[in-house]
Amino acid sequence: MKATKRIALVAHDERKQDLLMWVRQNADTLAKHELFATGTTGKLLADQCGLAITRMKSGPLGGDQMLGAMIAKGELDLLIFFWDPMSAQPHDVDVKALLRMSVLYNIPTACNRATADFFITSPWFNTDYEQVVKDFSGYIRRPLE
């Protein structure tokens, strides 16, 4: 993982203001990195914080899956996803798939402000980091008998 990170920023509707406050507080540091976001969140952050953000589709329209695919292809380094544990999401399976990809490919994932604060203050946030990713090339799933 290079010093300049490729960071995904995602938030459910009830958490968008929390993420916006966090991004504002850390805009100078985040501006040094390549930022990606799902549609509505990306527009909010770009408009309110003046950051260059590559926007995917909205989460329910496939944005979560687009970010998951980027993780699988080695195109994202960090996931900051302020998700709402108190509200049902119509695209819950996509959310779970995105979080699964982040764990599978050993992508640091912050699901709340405290963890995001730990990330951004880590000495590895702005330096190279040797990421260990398990080799799944030999993984064969056997059918149930």
DSSP file (Angstrom, degrees, kcal/mol; ACC not computed):
  #  RESIDUE AA STRUCTURE BP1 BP2  ACC     N-H-->O    O-->H-N    N-H-->O    O-->H-N    TCO  KAPPA ALPHA  PHI   PSI    X-CA   Y-CA   Z-CA
    1    1 A M              0   0    0      0, 0.0   128,-2.6     0, 0.0     4,-0.1   0.000 360.0 360.0 360.0 125.7    0.0    0.0    0.0
    2    2 A K        -     0   0    0      2,-0.3   125,-0.2   126,-0.2     4,-0.1  -0.223 360.0-106.3 -75.4 167.2    1.5    3.3   -1.1
    3    3 A A  S    S+     0   0    0    123,-0.1     2,-0.8     1,-0.1    -1,-0.1   0.873 111.5  67.5 -62.8 -38.2    1.7    6.4    1.1
    4    4 A T  S    S-     0   0    0     29,-0.1    -2,-0.3   122,-0.1     2,-0.2  -0.776  86.7-152.3 -84.9 111.9   -1.1    8.0   -1.0
    5    5 A K        -     0   0    0     -2,-0.8    29,-2.5   120,-0.3     2,-0.7  -0.490  16.2-133.3 -88.6 153.1   -4.1    5.9   -0.1
    6    6 A R  E     -a   34   0A   0     27,-0.2    71,-3.1    -2,-0.2    72,-1.8  -0.934  36.7-169.9-102.6 109.8   -7.2    5.2   -2.2
    7    7 A I  E     -ab  35  78A   0     27,-3.0    29,-2.8    -2,-0.7     2,-0.5  -0.882  17.8-151.7-116.0 128.4   -9.9    5.8    0.3
    8    8 A A  E     -ab  36  79A   0     70,-2.7    72,-3.0    -2,-0.5     2,-0.5  -0.837  10.2-162.6 -95.6 133.8  -13.7    5.0    0.0
    9    9 A L  E     +ab  37  80A   0     27,-2.8    29,-0.9    -2,-0.5     2,-0.3  -0.975  18.8 163.8-118.9 119.7  -16.1    7.2    2.0
   10   10 A V  E     + b   0  81A   0     70,-2.8    72,-2.5    -2,-0.5     2,-0.3  -0.982   8.4 172.9-137.4 144.3  -19.6    5.8    2.5
   11   11 A A  E     - b   0  82A   0     -2,-0.3    72,-0.2    70,-0.2    30,-0.1  -0.959  28.4-126.2-153.3 136.3  -22.4    6.7    4.9
   12   12 A H    >>  -     0   0    0     70,-1.9     3,-2.2    -2,-0.3     4,-0.9  -0.362  45.4 -96.2 -69.6 161.7  -26.0    5.7    5.3
   13   13 A D  G >4 S+     0   0    0      1,-0.3     3,-0.9     2,-0.2     4,-0.4   0.866 124.7  50.6 -51.0 -45.4  -28.5    8.5    5.4
   14   14 A E  G 34 S+     0   0    0      1,-0.2    -1,-0.3     2,-0.1     4,-0.1   0.554 116.2  42.9 -73.2  -6.2  -28.7    8.8    9.2
   15   15 A R  G <> S+     0   0    0     -3,-2.2     4,-2.3    67,-0.2    -1,-0.2   0.399  82.7  97.2-117.0  -0.8  -24.9    8.9    9.4
   16   16 A K  H <X S+     0   0    0     -3,-0.9     4,-2.8    -4,-0.9     5,-0.1   0.888  85.1  50.2 -59.5 -41.0  -24.1   11.3    6.5
   17   17 A Q  H  > S+     0   0    0     -4,-0.4     4,-2.4     2,-0.2    -1,-0.2   0.873 109.0  52.9 -66.4 -35.7  -23.8   14.3    8.9
   18   18 A D  H  > S+     0   0    0      2,-0.2     4,-2.0     1,-0.2    -2,-0.2   0.933 112.5  44.0 -62.1 -45.9  -21.4   12.4   11.1
   19   19 A L  H  X S+     0   0    0     -4,-2.3     4,-3.0     2,-0.2     5,-0.2   0.909 111.3  54.4 -66.5 -40.9  -19.2   11.6    8.2
   20   20 A L  H  X S+     0   0    0     -4,-2.8     4,-2.6     1,-0.2    -2,-0.2   0.924 109.0  48.1 -58.3 -45.4  -19.4   15.1    6.9
   21   21 A M  H  X S+     0   0    0     -4,-2.4     4,-2.1     2,-0.2    -1,-0.2   0.908 113.3  48.2 -61.3 -42.2  -18.2   16.5   10.3
   22   22 A W  H  X S+     0   0    0     -4,-2.0     4,-1.4     2,-0.2    -2,-0.2   0.916 112.2  48.2 -66.1 -43.5  -15.4   14.0   10.3
   23   23 A V  H  < S+     0   0    0     -4,-3.0     4,-0.4     2,-0.2     3,-0.3   0.916 110.5  51.5 -65.4 -42.3  -14.3   14.8    6.8
   24   24 A R  H >< S+     0   0    0     -4,-2.6     3,-1.0    -5,-0.2     4,-0.3   0.932 109.7  50.2 -57.3 -45.2  -14.4   18.5    7.5
   25   25 A Q  H 3< S+     0   0    0     -4,-2.1    -1,-0.2     1,-0.2    -2,-0.2   0.799 122.9  31.8 -63.1 -29.1  -12.2   18.0   10.5
   26   26 A N  T 3X S+     0   0    0     -4,-1.4     4,-2.7    -3,-0.3     3,-0.3   0.129  80.7 119.5-117.1  18.9   -9.7   16.0    8.5
   27   27 A A  H <> S+     0   0    0     -3,-1.0     4,-2.3    -4,-0.4     5,-0.1   0.855  73.1  54.8 -57.7 -40.5  -10.0   17.6    5.1
   28   28 A D  H  4 S+     0   0    0     -4,-0.3     4,-0.4     1,-0.2    -1,-0.2   0.913 114.0  41.0 -62.1 -42.3   -6.4   18.8    4.9
   29   29 A T  H >4 S+     0   0    0     -3,-0.3     3,-1.3     1,-0.2    -2,-0.2   0.928 115.1  50.4 -70.8 -45.1   -5.1   15.2    5.5
   30   30 A L  H >< S+     0   0    0     -4,-2.7     3,-2.1     1,-0.3    -2,-0.2   0.818  98.0  68.5 -63.9 -30.8   -7.7   13.6    3.2
   31   31 A A  T 3< S+     0   0    0     -4,-2.3    -1,-0.3     1,-0.3    -2,-0.2   0.705  91.3  62.4 -62.5 -19.7   -6.9   16.0    0.4
   32   32 A K  T <  S+     0   0    0     -3,-1.3    -1,-0.3    -4,-0.4     2,-0.2   0.476 102.0  63.5 -82.8  -2.7   -3.5   14.3    0.0
   33   33 A H  S <  S-     0   0    0     -3,-2.1     2,-0.6   -29,-0.1   -27,-0.2  -0.692  92.5 -99.8-119.3 169.1   -5.2   11.0   -0.9
   34   34 A E  E     -a    6   0A   0    -29,-2.5   -27,-3.0    -2,-0.2     2,-0.4  -0.824  44.0-156.7 -92.6 120.8   -7.4    9.7   -3.7
   35   35 A L  E     +ac   7  53A   0     -2,-0.6    19,-2.7    17,-0.6     2,-0.3  -0.801  16.6 178.6-109.5 140.8  -11.0    9.7   -2.5
   36   36 A F  E     +ac   8  54A   0    -29,-2.8   -27,-2.8    -2,-0.4     2,-0.3  -0.941   8.1 171.4-130.5 152.2  -14.0    7.6   -3.7
   37   37 A A  E     -ac   9  55A   0     17,-2.1    19,-3.2    -2,-0.3   -27,-0.2  -0.992  37.6 -96.9-156.8 157.2  -17.6    7.7   -2.4
   38   38 A T     >  -     0   0    0    -29,-0.9     4,-3.2    -2,-0.3    20,-0.3  -0.395  58.0 -91.0 -70.6 162.0  -21.0    6.4   -3.2
   39   39 A G  H  > S+     0   0    0     18,-1.2     4,-2.2     1,-0.2     5,-0.2   0.842 116.3  32.3 -47.9 -66.8  -23.2    8.9   -5.1
   40   40 A T  H  > S+     0   0    0      1,-0.2     4,-2.3     2,-0.2    -1,-0.2   0.903 122.4  48.7 -65.4 -42.2  -25.1   11.0   -2.6
   41   41 A T  H  > S+     0   0    0      1,-0.2     4,-2.6     2,-0.2     5,-0.2   0.922 111.1  51.2 -62.5 -44.3  -22.4   10.9    0.1
   42   42 A G  H  X S+     0   0    0     -4,-3.2     4,-2.6     1,-0.2     5,-0.2   0.894 110.3  48.4 -61.1 -42.1  -19.8   11.8   -2.5
   43   43 A K  H  X S+     0   0    0     -4,-2.2     4,-2.8    -5,-0.2     5,-0.3   0.934 112.1  49.2 -64.4 -45.7  -21.8   14.8   -3.7
   44   44 A L  H  X S+     0   0    0     -4,-2.3     4,-2.5     1,-0.2     5,-0.2   0.935 114.9  43.8 -58.2 -48.6  -22.4   16.0   -0.1
   45   45 A L  H  X S+     0   0    0     -4,-2.6     4,-2.3     2,-0.2     6,-0.6   0.907 115.1  47.9 -67.2 -42.5  -18.7   15.8    0.8
   46   46 A A  H  X S+     0   0    0     -4,-2.6     4,-1.7    -5,-0.2    -2,-0.2   0.934 116.2  43.9 -64.2 -45.6  -17.5   17.3   -2.4
   47   47 A D  H  < S+     0   0    0     -4,-2.8    -2,-0.2    -5,-0.2    -1,-0.2   0.900 122.3  36.9 -65.9 -41.5  -19.9   20.2   -2.2
   48   48 A Q  H  < S+     0   0    0     -4,-2.5    -2,-0.2    -5,-0.3    -1,-0.2   0.740 129.2  29.5 -85.8 -24.7  -19.4   20.9    1.5
   49   49 A C  H  < S-     0   0    0     -4,-2.3    -3,-0.2    -5,-0.2    -2,-0.2   0.523  93.1-128.1-116.5  -8.6  -15.7   20.2    1.8
   50   50 A G     <  +     0   0    0     -4,-1.7     2,-0.3    -5,-0.3    -4,-0.2   0.754  56.8 147.2  68.4  23.9  -14.3   21.1   -1.6
   51   51 A L        -     0   0    0     -6,-0.6     2,-0.7    -5,-0.1    -1,-0.2  -0.659  55.9-114.4 -93.7 148.6  -12.5   17.8   -2.0
   52   52 A A        +     0   0    0     -2,-0.3   -17,-0.6   -21,-0.1     2,-0.4  -0.728  45.9 173.2 -78.7 117.0  -11.9   16.0   -5.3
   53   53 A I  E     -c   35   0A   0     -2,-0.7     2,-0.6   -19,-0.1   -17,-0.2  -0.991  31.9-137.3-133.2 126.3  -14.0   12.8   -4.9
   54   54 A T  E     -c   36   0A   0    -19,-2.7   -17,-2.1    -2,-0.4     2,-0.4  -0.729  30.7-144.7 -79.4 122.2  -14.6   10.2   -7.6
   55   55 A R  E     -c   37   0A   0     -2,-0.6   -17,-0.2   -19,-0.2     2,-0.1  -0.760  14.9-166.7 -98.9 133.5  -18.3    9.3   -7.2
   56   56 A M        -     0   0    0    -19,-3.2     7,-0.1    -2,-0.4   -14,-0.1  -0.300  44.4 -70.9 -91.6-174.5  -19.8    5.9   -7.7
   57   57 A K        -     0   0    0      1,-0.2   -18,-1.2   -19,-0.2    -1,-0.2  -0.317  68.2 -77.7 -68.5 164.4  -23.5    5.2   -8.1
   58   58 A S    > > -     0   0    0    -20,-0.3     5,-2.5   -19,-0.1     3,-1.2  -0.323  49.0-108.0 -59.3 149.5  -25.7    5.6   -5.0
   59   59 A G  G > >S+     0   0    0      1,-0.3     3,-1.8     4,-0.2     5,-0.7   0.902 118.5  47.2 -49.6 -53.0  -25.4    2.6   -2.6
   60   60 A P  G 3 5S+     0   0    0      0, 0.0    -1,-0.3     0, 0.0    -2,-0.1   0.702 110.5  55.2 -65.6 -17.4  -28.8    1.1   -3.4
   61   61 A L  G < 5S-     0   0    0     -3,-1.2    -2,-0.2    30,-0.0    -3,-0.1   0.285 137.1 -75.7 -98.3  10.3  -28.2    1.5   -7.1
   62   62 A G  T <>5S+     0   0    0     -3,-1.8     4,-2.3    -4,-0.2    -3,-0.2   0.382  96.1 121.1 117.7  -3.1  -24.9   -0.5   -7.1
   63   63 A G  H  ><S+     0   0    0     -5,-2.5     4,-2.1     1,-0.2    -4,-0.2   0.882  78.2  51.4 -62.0 -39.3  -22.4    1.9   -5.6
   64   64 A D  H  ><S+     0   0    0     -5,-0.7     4,-2.3     1,-0.2    -1,-0.2   0.910 111.3  48.4 -62.7 -40.9  -21.6   -0.5   -2.7
   65   65 A Q  H  > S+     0   0    0     -6,-0.4     4,-2.3     2,-0.2    -2,-0.2   0.863 107.9  54.9 -67.9 -35.8  -21.0   -3.3   -5.2
   66   66 A M  H  X S+     0   0    0     -4,-2.3     4,-1.9     2,-0.2    -1,-0.2   0.922 110.2  45.9 -62.4 -43.2  -18.8   -1.0   -7.3
   67   67 A L  H  X S+     0   0    0     -4,-2.1     4,-2.1     2,-0.2    -2,-0.2   0.894 110.5  53.9 -66.6 -39.3  -16.6   -0.3   -4.3
   68   68 A G  H  X S+     0   0    0     -4,-2.3     4,-2.3     1,-0.2    -2,-0.2   0.896 108.0  50.3 -60.1 -40.4  -16.5   -4.0   -3.4
   69   69 A A  H  X S+     0   0    0     -4,-2.3     4,-1.7     2,-0.2    -1,-0.2   0.884 107.7  53.4 -65.1 -38.4  -15.3   -4.8   -7.0
   70   70 A M  H  <>S+     0   0    0     -4,-1.9     5,-3.4     2,-0.2     6,-0.5   0.897 108.6  49.9 -62.9 -39.4  -12.6   -2.2   -6.6
   71   71 A I  H ><5S+     0   0    0     -4,-2.1     3,-1.7     4,-0.2    -2,-0.2   0.940 109.4  50.9 -62.2 -46.6  -11.4   -3.9   -3.4
   72   72 A A  H 3<5S+     0   0    0     -4,-2.3    -1,-0.2     1,-0.3    -2,-0.2   0.812 111.1  48.8 -62.0 -30.5  -11.4   -7.2   -5.1
   73   73 A K  T 3<5S-     0   0    0     -4,-1.7    -1,-0.3    -5,-0.1    -2,-0.2   0.397 118.4-110.9 -89.7   2.8   -9.3   -5.7   -7.9
   74   74 A G  T < 5S+     0   0    0     -3,-1.7    -3,-0.2    -4,-0.2    -2,-0.1   0.787  82.8 124.0  75.6  27.3   -6.8   -4.1   -5.5
   75   75 A E      < +     0   0    0     -5,-3.4     2,-0.4    -6,-0.2    -4,-0.2   0.390  59.7  58.2-104.0   1.6   -8.0   -0.6   -6.3
   76   76 A L        -     0   0    0     -6,-0.5   -69,-0.2    -5,-0.2     3,-0.1  -0.986  49.4-177.7-131.3 144.7   -8.9    0.6   -2.8
   77   77 A D  S    S+     0   0    0    -71,-3.1     2,-0.3    -2,-0.4   -70,-0.2   0.713  70.7  23.9-109.1 -30.2   -6.8    0.7    0.3
   78   78 A L  E     -b    7   0A   0    -72,-1.8   -70,-2.7    29,-0.2     2,-0.5  -0.992  57.5-155.4-141.6 144.5   -9.1    1.9    3.1
   79   79 A L  E     -bd   8 109A   0     29,-2.5    31,-2.7    -2,-0.3     2,-0.6  -0.981   6.7-175.7-122.7 120.0  -12.9    1.8    3.6
   80   80 A I  E     +bd   9 110A   0    -72,-3.0   -70,-2.8    -2,-0.5     2,-0.5  -0.932  16.6 168.5-113.6 105.6  -14.5    4.4    5.9
   81   81 A F  E     -b   10   0A   0     29,-2.9     2,-1.5    -2,-0.6   -70,-0.2  -0.892  22.4-165.0-127.8  98.2  -18.2    3.4    6.1
   82   82 A F  E     -b   11   0A   0    -72,-2.5   -70,-1.9    -2,-0.5     2,-0.2  -0.682  26.0-177.8 -82.2  92.3  -20.3    5.1    8.7
   83   83 A W        -     0   0    0     -2,-1.5    -2,-0.0    28,-0.6   -72,-0.0  -0.616  28.1-121.1 -97.4 157.0  -23.2    2.6    8.6
   84   84 A D    >   -     0   0    0     -2,-0.2     3,-0.8     1,-0.1   -71,-0.1  -0.832  21.6-175.5-100.4 106.3  -26.4    2.9   10.5
   85   85 A P  T 3  S+     0   0    0      0, 0.0    -1,-0.1     0, 0.0    -2,-0.0   0.555  81.0  59.5 -77.3  -5.5  -27.0   -0.1   12.8
   86   86 A M  T 3  S+     0   0    0      2,-0.1     2,-0.4     1,-0.0    -2,-0.0   0.528  96.7  63.8-101.3  -7.4  -30.4    1.1   13.8
   87   87 A S  S <  S-     0   0    0     -3,-0.8     2,-0.2     0, 0.0    -3,-0.1  -0.948  80.0-120.2-123.1 139.3  -32.2    1.3   10.5
   88   88 A A        -     0   0    0     -2,-0.4    -2,-0.1     2,-0.0     3,-0.0  -0.525  28.7-148.3 -70.1 138.9  -33.1   -1.4    8.0
   89   89 A Q    >   -     0   0    0     -2,-0.2     3,-1.5     1,-0.1     4,-0.1  -0.928  13.0-142.2-112.7 134.1  -31.5   -0.8    4.6
   90   90 A P  T 3  S+     0   0    0      0, 0.0     3,-0.2     0, 0.0    -1,-0.1   0.744 106.3  44.5 -65.6 -20.0  -33.1   -1.9    1.4
   91   91 A H  T >> S+     0   0    0      1,-0.2     4,-1.8     2,-0.1     3,-1.0  -0.136  71.6 135.8-113.7  36.6  -29.7   -2.9    0.0
   92   92 A D  H <>  +     0   0    0     -3,-1.5     4,-2.6     1,-0.3     5,-0.2   0.831  69.1  58.0 -55.1 -36.7  -28.5   -4.7    3.2
   93   93 A V  H 3> S+     0   0    0     -3,-0.2     4,-2.0     1,-0.2    -1,-0.3   0.870 106.4  49.5 -64.2 -34.4  -27.1   -7.6    1.2
   94   94 A D  H <> S+     0   0    0     -3,-1.0     4,-2.4     2,-0.2    -2,-0.2   0.889 109.4  51.5 -69.6 -39.1  -24.9   -5.2   -0.8
   95   95 A V  H  X S+     0   0    0     -4,-1.8     4,-2.5     2,-0.2     5,-0.2   0.939 111.3  47.3 -61.0 -47.8  -23.7   -3.6    2.5
   96   96 A K  H  X S+     0   0    0     -4,-2.6     4,-2.4     1,-0.2    -1,-0.2   0.882 110.7  52.4 -62.0 -38.6  -22.8   -7.0    3.8
   97   97 A A  H  X S+     0   0    0     -4,-2.0     4,-2.3     2,-0.2    -1,-0.2   0.906 109.4  49.2 -64.8 -41.2  -21.0   -7.9    0.6
   98   98 A L  H  X S+     0   0    0     -4,-2.4     4,-2.0     2,-0.2    -2,-0.2   0.937 113.2  46.0 -63.3 -46.7  -18.9   -4.7    0.7
   99   99 A L  H  X S+     0   0    0     -4,-2.5     4,-1.8     1,-0.2    -2,-0.2   0.877 110.6  54.3 -64.9 -36.4  -17.9   -5.4    4.3
  100  100 A R  H  X S+     0   0    0     -4,-2.4     4,-3.1    -5,-0.2    -1,-0.2   0.921 107.6  50.3 -61.3 -44.2  -17.2   -9.0    3.4
  101  101 A M  H  X S+     0   0    0     -4,-2.3     4,-2.4     1,-0.2    -2,-0.2   0.888 107.7  53.5 -62.3 -39.2  -14.8   -7.9    0.6
  102  102 A S  H  <>S+     0   0    0     -4,-2.0     5,-3.2     1,-0.2    -1,-0.2   0.887 114.4  41.1 -65.7 -36.8  -13.0   -5.5    3.0
  103  103 A V  H ><5S+     0   0    0     -4,-1.8     3,-1.4     3,-0.2    -2,-0.2   0.922 113.5  53.0 -73.8 -44.6  -12.4   -8.4    5.5
  104  104 A L  H 3<5S+     0   0    0     -4,-3.1    30,-0.3     1,-0.3    -2,-0.2   0.888 116.9  37.9 -57.7 -41.9  -11.5  -10.9    2.8
  105  105 A Y  T 3<5S-     0   0    0     -4,-2.4    -1,-0.3    -5,-0.2    -2,-0.2   0.194 112.5-115.8 -99.8  16.2   -8.9   -8.6    1.2
  106  106 A N  T < 5 +     0   0    0     -3,-1.4    -3,-0.2     1,-0.2    -4,-0.1   0.879  54.0 165.0  55.8  45.3   -7.6   -7.3    4.6
  107  107 A I      < -     0   0    0     -5,-3.2    -1,-0.2    -6,-0.2   -29,-0.2  -0.826  44.5-113.3 -92.1 124.5   -8.7   -3.7    3.9
  108  108 A P        -     0   0    0      0, 0.0   -29,-2.5     0, 0.0     2,-0.4  -0.382  40.6-166.1 -56.8 131.3   -8.7   -1.5    7.0
  109  109 A T  E     -d   79   0A   0    -31,-0.2     2,-0.6   -29,-0.1   -29,-0.2  -0.982  15.8-165.5-131.9 123.2  -12.3   -0.6    7.6
  110  110 A A  E     +d   80   0A   0    -31,-2.7   -29,-2.9    -2,-0.4     3,-0.1  -0.936  10.1 174.8-107.6 123.4  -13.8    2.1    9.9
  111  111 A C        +     0   0    0     -2,-0.6   -28,-0.6   -31,-0.2     2,-0.3   0.383  68.3  30.0-106.7   1.2  -17.5    1.8   10.7
  112  112 A N  S  > S-     0   0    0    -30,-0.1     4,-2.2     1,-0.1     5,-0.2  -0.957  87.4 -99.9-152.2 169.8  -17.6    4.6   13.2
  113  113 A R  H  > S+     0   0    0     -2,-0.3     4,-2.7     1,-0.2     5,-0.2   0.872 115.8  56.8 -63.3 -39.8  -15.9    7.9   14.0
  114  114 A A  H  > S+     0   0    0      1,-0.2     4,-2.0     2,-0.2    -1,-0.2   0.934 110.6  43.7 -59.9 -45.6  -13.7    6.5   16.8
  115  115 A T  H  > S+     0   0    0      2,-0.2     4,-2.4     1,-0.2    -1,-0.2   0.907 112.4  52.5 -67.0 -40.2  -12.1    4.0   14.4
  116  116 A A  H  X S+     0   0    0     -4,-2.2     4,-2.5     1,-0.2    -2,-0.2   0.885 107.9  52.8 -61.4 -37.9  -11.8    6.6   11.7
  117  117 A D  H  X S+     0   0    0     -4,-2.7     4,-1.3     1,-0.2    -1,-0.2   0.906 108.6  49.6 -62.8 -41.7  -10.0    8.8   14.2
  118  118 A F  H  X S+     0   0    0     -4,-2.0     4,-0.5    -5,-0.2    -2,-0.2   0.912 111.6  50.2 -63.1 -41.7   -7.6    6.0   15.0
  119  119 A F  H >< S+     0   0    0     -4,-2.4     3,-1.6     1,-0.2     6,-0.3   0.965 110.2  46.9 -58.4 -54.6   -7.0    5.4   11.2
  120  120 A I  H 3< S+     0   0    0     -4,-2.5    -1,-0.2     1,-0.3    -2,-0.2   0.711 114.8  47.1 -69.9 -19.3   -6.2    9.0   10.3
  121  121 A T  H 3< S+     0   0    0     -4,-1.3    -1,-0.3    -5,-0.2    -2,-0.2   0.431  87.6 111.9 -97.6  -0.2   -3.8    9.5   13.3
  122  122 A S  S X< S-     0   0    0     -3,-1.6     3,-1.5    -4,-0.5     4,-0.4  -0.446  75.4-127.3 -70.1 143.8   -2.0    6.2   12.6
  123  123 A P  T 3  S+     0   0    0      0, 0.0     3,-0.4     0, 0.0    -1,-0.1   0.735 109.6  58.9 -62.8 -19.8    1.6    6.6   11.4
  124  124 A W  T >  S+     0   0    0      1,-0.2     3,-0.7     2,-0.1    -4,-0.1   0.569  81.8  84.0 -84.9  -8.7    0.7    4.3    8.5
  125  125 A F  T <  S+     0   0    0     -3,-1.5  -120,-0.3    -6,-0.3    -1,-0.2   0.876 105.6  25.1 -63.5 -36.3   -2.0    6.6    7.2
  126  126 A N  T 3  S+     0   0    0     -4,-0.4     2,-0.3    -3,-0.4    -1,-0.2   0.157 118.7  65.3-114.7  17.3    0.5    8.8    5.2
  127  127 A T  S <  S-     0   0    0     -3,-0.7     2,-0.0  -125,-0.2     0, 0.0  -0.850  93.4 -78.5-131.4 169.1    3.3    6.3    4.7
  128  128 A D        -     0   0    0     -2,-0.3     2,-0.4  -123,-0.0  -126,-0.2  -0.331  45.2-163.7 -63.1 150.7    3.8    3.1    2.8
  129  129 A Y        -     0   0    0   -128,-2.6     2,-1.1    -4,-0.1    -1,-0.0  -0.991  20.4-133.1-142.5 130.3    2.3    0.0    4.5
  130  130 A E        -     0   0    0     -2,-0.4     2,-0.4     2,-0.0  -128,-0.0  -0.724  30.7-161.1 -85.5  99.9    3.1   -3.7    3.8
  131  131 A Q        -     0   0    0     -2,-1.1     2,-0.6     1,-0.0   -24,-0.1  -0.659   8.4-143.1 -86.7 133.9   -0.4   -5.2    3.6
  132  132 A V        -     0   0    0     -2,-0.4     2,-0.5   -26,-0.1    -2,-0.0  -0.872  20.6-178.6 -98.7 120.3   -0.7   -8.9    4.0
  133  133 A V        -     0   0    0     -2,-0.6   -28,-0.1   -26,-0.0   -29,-0.1  -0.981  28.1-120.3-121.5 125.8   -3.4  -10.4    1.8
  134  134 A K        -     0   0    0     -2,-0.5     2,-0.8   -30,-0.3    -2,-0.0  -0.336  25.1-120.7 -63.3 140.3   -4.2  -14.1    1.9
  135  135 A D        +     0   0    0      1,-0.1     3,-0.3     2,-0.0    -1,-0.1  -0.761  33.9 173.8 -85.4 111.8   -3.7  -16.0   -1.3
  136  136 A F    >   +     0   0    0     -2,-0.8     3,-2.0     1,-0.2    -1,-0.1   0.264  46.8 108.8 -99.8  10.3   -7.0  -17.5   -2.2
  137  137 A S  T 3  S+     0   0    0      1,-0.3    -1,-0.2     3,-0.0    -2,-0.0   0.795  82.0  45.8 -61.6 -27.3   -5.9  -18.8   -5.6
  138  138 A G  T 3  S+     0   0    0     -3,-0.3     2,-0.4     2,-0.0    -1,-0.3   0.391  83.6 123.0 -94.0   4.4   -6.0  -22.4   -4.4
  139  139 A Y    <   +     0   0    0     -3,-2.0     2,-0.5     2,-0.0    -3,-0.1  -0.522  35.0 176.4 -72.5 121.2   -9.3  -22.1   -2.7
  140  140 A I        -     0   0    0     -2,-0.4     2,-0.6     2,-0.0    -2,-0.0  -0.990  21.5-144.1-125.9 124.0  -11.8  -24.6   -4.1
  141  141 A R        -     0   0    0     -2,-0.5    -2,-0.0     1,-0.0     0, 0.0  -0.764  16.2-144.4 -89.2 122.2  -15.2  -24.8   -2.6
  142  142 A R        -     0   0    0     -2,-0.6     3,-0.1     1,-0.1     2,-0.0  -0.671  20.0-114.1 -86.8 138.2  -16.4  -28.4   -2.5
  143  143 A P        -     0   0    0      0, 0.0     2,-0.2     0, 0.0    -1,-0.1  -0.339  37.4 -97.5 -67.5 152.3  -20.1  -29.0   -3.1
  144  144 A L              0   0    0      1,-0.1     0, 0.0    -2,-0.0     0, 0.0  -0.447 360.0 360.0 -66.4 138.7  -22.1  -30.4   -0.3
  145  145 A E              0   0    0     -2,-0.2    -1,-0.1    -3,-0.1     0, 0.0   0.437 360.0 360.0-102.9 360.0  -22.5  -34.1   -0.5
